[in-house]
Amino acid sequence: MLIIGHRGAGGSFPENTLLSFEEAIKSGVEMIELDVHRSADGELVVMHDNKVNRTTDGKGWIRRLTFSQIHQLDAGNGEKIPLLEDVFALVQGRVKINIELKGKNTAGLVAQHIREYRKKYHLPSETVCVSSFDHRQLFLFRENDHETRIGILYNGSPINYVQKARQLQAFSVNLSLRATKPSRIQKIHAQGLQVWVYTVNTVADLEQMRTWGVDAVFTDFPERLLHHLSDQ
């Protein structure tokens, strides 16, 4: 079962920062997850929320702030909010990356950045995957990129996932922990799709997911879960 560092090691370090990603890598994860929005000047900003309010000392909508303005903010422990290209420069193929498309108009630019990243570091297609709750963005992404693995994100029960998975040539269906159950996992697996579950932060939930045959979990505490698995 794949352990994915959710926003890096977002439960222990400022989420979606270079520090958080590096600490997740040090913990031994094979993949990190991050979120991207576009700033007012069109840059791909790595942040989960639409606003900077919760995770920085600033206020405002990302789409209304330039990256220069965003980069001046403190994201915790003196960390800055990075661009997607900053994360690529940090990772350099050491682990895989799951990019969640959060804001509008992210699909095409993310596809371009992924192509450049793979070319620069001579990386295979499975090095990066893309996911989103905004399935329209996933369709736009697939128009620009026919190789990258796609995960279809759902907040509740997965609706029309078979049809969408075929149209997108998707790799996985990504479910919330509360929406995950054995029968659903079996149905998704029967379609040749993997099941990735968010957000799994306790050993008890990890063991439940492993018993049910989940393929990957996103966690805010990768070190905790990896330590548990190493003791098995």
C-alpha positions as CSV (number, residue, x, y, z in Angstrom):
1,M,0.0,0.0,0.0
2,L,1.4,3.4,-1.1
3,I,1.7,6.0,1.6
4,I,1.4,9.6,0.3
5,G,2.5,12.6,2.2
6,H,-0.6,14.9,2.2
7,R,0.5,18.4,1.6
8,G,3.9,17.0,2.4
9,A,4.0,16.2,6.1
10,G,1.2,18.7,6.7
11,G,0.3,17.5,10.2
12,S,3.7,18.3,11.6
13,F,5.0,21.1,9.4
14,P,3.5,24.1,7.6
15,E,1.5,22.4,4.9
16,N,2.4,22.8,1.2
17,T,5.8,24.3,1.9
18,L,9.2,23.1,0.8
19,L,10.0,22.3,4.4
20,S,6.9,20.0,4.6
21,F,7.7,18.3,1.4
22,E,11.3,17.7,2.4
23,E,10.4,16.3,5.7
24,A,7.9,14.0,4.1
25,I,10.6,12.7,1.7
26,K,12.9,12.2,4.7
27,S,10.3,10.1,6.4
28,G,10.5,7.6,3.5
29,V,7.3,8.3,1.4
30,E,7.3,7.3,-2.2
31,M,4.9,10.2,-3.1
32,I,3.9,13.6,-1.9
33,E,0.6,15.4,-2.6
34,L,0.2,19.1,-3.2
35,D,-2.5,21.6,-4.4
36,V,-2.2,24.3,-7.0
37,H,-4.1,27.6,-7.8
38,R,-3.3,30.4,-10.2
39,S,-2.3,33.8,-8.9
40,A,-3.4,37.1,-10.4
41,D,-0.3,37.1,-12.6
42,G,-0.9,33.5,-13.8
43,E,1.7,31.6,-11.6
44,L,0.9,28.2,-10.3
45,V,0.9,28.7,-6.5
46,V,1.1,25.7,-4.2
47,M,-1.7,26.1,-1.7
48,H,-4.9,24.2,-0.7
49,D,-7.3,27.0,0.1
50,N,-8.7,29.7,-2.3
51,K,-7.5,32.3,0.2
52,V,-4.2,32.8,2.0
53,N,-5.9,33.5,5.3
54,R,-5.8,30.1,7.1
55,T,-2.2,29.1,6.4
56,T,-0.3,32.5,6.3
57,D,-0.1,35.8,8.1
58,G,-1.9,37.5,5.2
59,K,-5.4,37.8,3.8
60,G,-7.0,37.7,0.4
61,W,-7.9,35.5,-2.6
62,I,-5.1,33.9,-4.4
63,R,-6.6,34.8,-7.7
64,R,-6.5,38.4,-6.8
65,L,-2.9,38.5,-5.5
66,T,0.3,38.5,-7.5
67,F,2.9,35.9,-6.7
68,S,5.2,38.6,-5.5
69,Q,2.6,39.6,-2.9
70,I,1.9,36.0,-2.0
71,H,5.6,35.2,-1.6
72,Q,6.1,38.0,1.0
73,L,3.7,36.1,3.4
74,D,4.8,33.8,6.2
75,A,3.4,30.3,5.7
76,G,4.6,29.2,9.2
77,N,8.1,28.9,10.7
78,G,9.3,31.5,8.3
79,E,8.4,29.3,5.3
80,K,7.3,30.9,2.0
81,I,4.5,29.7,-0.3
82,P,6.2,28.0,-3.2
83,L,5.4,27.7,-6.9
84,L,4.9,24.4,-8.5
85,E,8.3,24.7,-10.3
86,D,9.9,25.3,-6.8
87,V,8.6,21.9,-5.7
88,F,9.8,20.3,-8.9
89,A,13.3,21.8,-8.3
90,L,13.3,20.4,-4.7
91,V,12.1,16.9,-5.6
92,Q,14.0,16.2,-8.8
93,G,12.5,12.8,-9.2
94,R,13.3,11.6,-5.7
95,V,9.7,10.8,-5.1
96,K,6.5,10.8,-7.1
97,I,4.2,13.8,-7.0
98,N,0.4,14.0,-6.9
99,I,-0.8,17.4,-8.1
100,E,-4.4,18.3,-7.2
101,L,-5.9,20.9,-9.5
102,K,-7.7,23.4,-7.2
103,G,-8.3,26.6,-9.1
104,K,-9.8,27.3,-12.5
105,N,-7.5,27.5,-15.5
106,T,-4.9,25.3,-13.9
107,A,-5.1,22.3,-16.2
108,G,-3.2,23.5,-19.3
109,L,-0.4,25.2,-17.4
110,V,0.1,22.2,-15.1
111,A,0.3,19.9,-18.1
112,Q,3.0,22.2,-19.6
113,H,5.0,22.2,-16.3
114,I,4.8,18.5,-16.0
115,R,6.2,18.0,-19.5
116,E,9.1,20.4,-18.8
117,Y,9.8,18.7,-15.4
118,R,10.0,15.2,-17.0
119,K,12.2,16.4,-19.8
120,K,14.6,18.3,-17.5
121,Y,15.1,15.4,-15.2
122,H,14.6,12.5,-17.7
123,L,11.7,11.1,-15.7
124,P,9.1,8.5,-16.8
125,S,5.4,9.4,-17.1
126,E,4.4,7.7,-13.8
127,T,6.6,10.2,-11.8
128,V,3.6,12.6,-11.7
129,C,-0.1,12.1,-11.4
130,V,-2.9,14.6,-11.3
131,S,-6.2,14.6,-9.5
132,S,-9.1,17.0,-8.9
133,F,-12.7,17.3,-7.5
134,D,-13.2,19.6,-10.5
135,H,-13.7,17.0,-13.1
136,R,-14.0,19.6,-15.9
137,Q,-10.3,20.5,-15.1
138,L,-9.4,16.8,-15.4
139,F,-11.0,16.7,-18.9
140,L,-9.1,19.8,-19.9
141,F,-5.9,18.4,-18.5
142,R,-6.4,15.2,-20.5
143,E,-6.8,17.2,-23.7
144,N,-3.3,18.6,-23.1
145,D,-1.7,15.5,-21.7
146,H,-2.4,11.9,-22.8
147,E,0.2,10.2,-20.6
148,T,-0.1,11.4,-17.0
149,R,-2.1,9.2,-14.6
150,I,-5.3,10.8,-13.5
151,G,-7.1,10.2,-10.2
152,I,-10.8,11.2,-10.0
153,L,-11.5,12.8,-6.6
154,Y,-14.9,12.4,-4.9
155,N,-16.0,13.9,-1.6
156,G,-18.9,11.5,-1.2
157,S,-20.3,8.6,-3.1
158,P,-18.6,8.3,-6.5
159,I,-21.1,9.2,-9.2
160,N,-20.7,8.1,-12.9
161,Y,-17.1,7.1,-12.1
162,V,-17.0,4.3,-14.6
163,Q,-18.0,6.5,-17.5
164,K,-15.7,9.3,-16.4
165,A,-12.8,6.9,-15.8
166,R,-13.1,5.6,-19.3
167,Q,-13.3,9.0,-20.9
168,L,-10.4,10.3,-18.9
169,Q,-8.4,7.0,-19.2
170,A,-8.1,7.4,-15.4
171,F,-5.9,5.4,-13.1
172,S,-7.6,5.7,-9.8
173,V,-10.8,6.7,-7.9
174,N,-9.8,8.8,-4.9
175,L,-12.3,8.5,-2.0
176,S,-12.7,10.2,1.4
177,L,-12.1,7.9,4.4
178,R,-15.8,8.1,5.4
179,A,-17.0,7.2,1.9
180,T,-14.8,4.1,1.7
181,K,-16.3,0.7,2.3
182,P,-15.4,-2.9,1.1
183,S,-18.2,-3.2,-1.5
184,R,-17.3,0.1,-3.1
185,I,-13.6,-0.8,-3.2
186,Q,-14.5,-4.1,-4.9
187,K,-16.6,-2.4,-7.5
188,I,-13.9,0.1,-8.4
189,H,-11.3,-2.6,-8.5
190,A,-13.5,-4.7,-10.8
191,Q,-13.2,-1.8,-13.3
192,G,-9.5,-2.1,-13.3
193,L,-9.1,1.1,-11.2
194,Q,-7.1,1.7,-8.1
195,V,-8.6,3.1,-4.9
196,W,-6.8,5.9,-3.1
197,V,-8.2,7.2,0.2
198,Y,-7.8,10.5,2.0
199,T,-7.1,11.5,4.8
200,V,-5.8,8.5,6.9
201,N,-4.1,9.7,10.0
202,T,-4.4,6.9,12.5
203,V,-2.9,3.5,12.7
204,A,-6.3,2.0,13.2
205,D,-7.7,3.5,10.0
206,L,-4.5,2.5,8.1
207,E,-5.0,-1.1,9.2
208,Q,-8.7,-1.0,8.2
209,M,-7.7,0.3,4.7
210,R,-5.0,-2.3,4.4
211,T,-7.5,-5.1,5.3
212,W,-10.0,-3.8,2.8
213,G,-7.3,-3.8,0.0
214,V,-7.0,-0.1,-0.6
215,D,-4.1,0.7,-3.0
216,A,-2.9,4.0,-1.5
217,V,-3.6,6.4,1.4
218,F,-3.0,10.1,1.8
219,T,-1.8,11.1,5.3
220,D,-0.8,14.2,7.2
221,F,1.5,12.1,9.3
222,P,3.6,10.0,6.9
223,E,6.3,9.3,9.5
224,R,3.8,7.8,11.9
225,L,2.2,5.4,9.4
226,L,5.5,4.4,7.8
227,H,6.9,3.7,11.3
228,H,4.0,1.5,12.0
229,L,4.3,-0.4,8.7
230,S,8.1,-0.9,9.3
231,D,7.3,-2.6,12.6
232,Q,5.1,-5.2,10.9
